[in-house]
Amino acid sequence: MSRQDKPALMQILQHTPEFKPYEVEVAEEVIDGYLQDQQGTGYYALVAEDDSKVAGYVMFGQTPCTIGTWDIYWIAVSEEVRGKGIGKALTKAAEEEIKRMAGRLIIIETSSQELYENTRRFYLSQKYEQVARIPDFYSPGDDLLIMQKRLN
Ligand SMILES: CC(C)(COP(=O)(O)OP(=O)(O)OC[C@H]1O[C@@H](n2cnc3c(N)ncnc32)[C@H](O)[C@@H]1OP(=O)(O)O)[C@@H](O)C(=O)NCCC(=O)NCCS
């Protein structure tokens, strides 16, 4: 990810129905932090292009105080080009990077809301399994779902 990618990424985030405005704000803060000091944040970021246009991104990082556990914090693909394998390619690329850095377990947190049905199906198709649920975590009726994938 480079500075030139940011405007297109913000467009994607702002037009992603799953993300609430305050989530987009947090995503922007994370992107800004990464662009200012890539090493300092401990985040890794990969951007996908489709037809030479920014089509999506993934951000991930090692989970503090663990040995070989990583989190995929954000993934988003432009609504216009969903279903073309871009999310899968981003996830695969992140998994390869994580493996290269001796990662063994990937955790993804997501929401139980109906709006995230596609997202949950996507993770399941990429062989992530739901291992925990915290009821009412995000708000009453909106549970946190924890998904994981072992890399070996
Ligand atoms: C989730 C997301 C990243 C998927 O990206 P995508 O480029 O559309 O997904 P792909 O085209 O790579 O699909 C890959 C696989 O997921 C499956 N999949 C994707 N969308 C699906 C859907 N709506 N229903 C069922 N399966 C789906 C595909 O069938 C495919 O399966 P395969 O690997 O067996 O071929 C994208 O939809 C997105 O940006 N969602 C909004 C943001 C979001 O929710 N982020 C996560 C926050 S926790």
Ligand as a Chemical Component Dictionary entry (heavy atoms), coordinates in Angstrom:
data_LIG
# 
_chem_comp.id                   LIG 
_chem_comp.type                 NON-POLYMER 
_chem_comp.pdbx_formal_charge   0 
_chem_comp.three_letter_code    LIG 
# 
loop_
_chem_comp_atom.comp_id 
_chem_comp_atom.atom_id 
_chem_comp_atom.alt_atom_id 
_chem_comp_atom.type_symbol 
_chem_comp_atom.charge 
_chem_comp_atom.model_Cartn_x 
_chem_comp_atom.model_Cartn_y 
_chem_comp_atom.model_Cartn_z 
_chem_comp_atom.pdbx_ordinal 
LIG C1  C1  C 0 -15.952 -10.318 1.806  1  
LIG C2  C2  C 0 -15.293 -9.745  0.541  2  
LIG C3  C3  C 0 -13.906 -9.231  0.880  3  
LIG C4  C4  C 0 -15.202 -10.873 -0.520 4  
LIG O1  O1  O 0 -14.529 -10.383 -1.651 5  
LIG P1  P1  P 0 -14.877 -10.871 -3.134 6  
LIG O2  O2  O 0 -13.797 -10.385 -4.025 7  
LIG O3  O3  O 0 -16.257 -10.495 -3.483 8  
LIG O4  O4  O 0 -14.832 -12.462 -2.969 9  
LIG P2  P2  P 0 -14.301 -13.510 -4.043 10 
LIG O5  O5  O 0 -14.862 -13.163 -5.391 11 
LIG O6  O6  O 0 -12.824 -13.607 -3.946 12 
LIG O7  O7  O 0 -14.960 -14.844 -3.528 13 
LIG C5  C5  C 0 -14.163 -15.877 -3.017 14 
LIG C6  C6  C 0 -15.019 -16.996 -2.523 15 
LIG O8  O8  O 0 -16.013 -16.530 -1.624 16 
LIG C7  C7  C 0 -17.284 -16.951 -2.068 17 
LIG N1  N1  N 0 -18.216 -15.837 -1.895 18 
LIG C8  C8  C 0 -17.969 -14.538 -2.068 19 
LIG N2  N2  N 0 -19.095 -13.811 -1.872 20 
LIG C9  C9  C 0 -20.049 -14.736 -1.583 21 
LIG C10 C10 C 0 -21.442 -14.650 -1.322 22 
LIG N3  N3  N 0 -22.073 -13.487 -1.351 23 
LIG N4  N4  N 0 -22.121 -15.782 -1.069 24 
LIG C11 C11 C 0 -21.492 -16.986 -1.087 25 
LIG N5  N5  N 0 -20.189 -17.129 -1.344 26 
LIG C12 C12 C 0 -19.484 -16.022 -1.593 27 
LIG C13 C13 C 0 -17.128 -17.228 -3.547 28 
LIG O9  O9  O 0 -18.057 -18.174 -3.989 29 
LIG C14 C14 C 0 -15.721 -17.729 -3.644 30 
LIG O10 O10 O 0 -15.656 -19.116 -3.341 31 
LIG P3  P3  P 0 -14.507 -20.077 -3.932 32 
LIG O11 O11 O 0 -13.215 -19.696 -3.247 33 
LIG O12 O12 O 0 -14.987 -21.426 -3.546 34 
LIG O13 O13 O 0 -14.470 -19.813 -5.399 35 
LIG C15 C15 C 0 -16.164 -8.604  -0.069 36 
LIG O14 O14 O 0 -17.443 -9.077  -0.298 37 
LIG C16 C16 C 0 -16.254 -7.362  0.790  38 
LIG O15 O15 O 0 -15.467 -6.419  0.634  39 
LIG N6  N6  N 0 -17.237 -7.308  1.708  40 
LIG C17 C17 C 0 -17.485 -6.110  2.496  41 
LIG C18 C18 C 0 -16.420 -5.825  3.493  42 
LIG C19 C19 C 0 -16.388 -6.810  4.622  43 
LIG O16 O16 O 0 -17.396 -7.342  5.033  44 
LIG N7  N7  N 0 -15.176 -7.033  5.135  45 
LIG C20 C20 C 0 -14.937 -7.887  6.246  46 
LIG C21 C21 C 0 -15.205 -7.195  7.519  47 
LIG S1  S1  S 0 -15.188 -8.344  8.883  48 
# 
loop_
_chem_comp_bond.comp_id 
_chem_comp_bond.atom_id_1 
_chem_comp_bond.atom_id_2 
_chem_comp_bond.value_order 
_chem_comp_bond.pdbx_ordinal 
LIG C1  C2  SING 1  
LIG C2  C3  SING 2  
LIG C2  C4  SING 3  
LIG C2  C15 SING 4  
LIG C4  O1  SING 5  
LIG O1  P1  SING 6  
LIG P1  O2  DOUB 7  
LIG P1  O3  SING 8  
LIG P1  O4  SING 9  
LIG O4  P2  SING 10 
LIG P2  O5  DOUB 11 
LIG P2  O6  SING 12 
LIG P2  O7  SING 13 
LIG O7  C5  SING 14 
LIG C5  C6  SING 15 
LIG C6  O8  SING 16 
LIG C6  C14 SING 17 
LIG O8  C7  SING 18 
LIG C7  N1  SING 19 
LIG C7  C13 SING 20 
LIG N1  C8  SING 21 
LIG N1  C12 SING 22 
LIG C8  N2  DOUB 23 
LIG N2  C9  SING 24 
LIG C9  C10 SING 25 
LIG C9  C12 DOUB 26 
LIG C10 N3  SING 27 
LIG C10 N4  DOUB 28 
LIG N4  C11 SING 29 
LIG C11 N5  DOUB 30 
LIG N5  C12 SING 31 
LIG C13 O9  SING 32 
LIG C13 C14 SING 33 
LIG C14 O10 SING 34 
LIG O10 P3  SING 35 
LIG P3  O11 DOUB 36 
LIG P3  O12 SING 37 
LIG P3  O13 SING 38 
LIG C15 O14 SING 39 
LIG C15 C16 SING 40 
LIG C16 O15 DOUB 41 
LIG C16 N6  SING 42 
LIG N6  C17 SING 43 
LIG C17 C18 SING 44 
LIG C18 C19 SING 45 
LIG C19 O16 DOUB 46 
LIG C19 N7  SING 47 
LIG N7  C20 SING 48 
LIG C20 C21 SING 49 
LIG C21 S1  SING 50 
# 
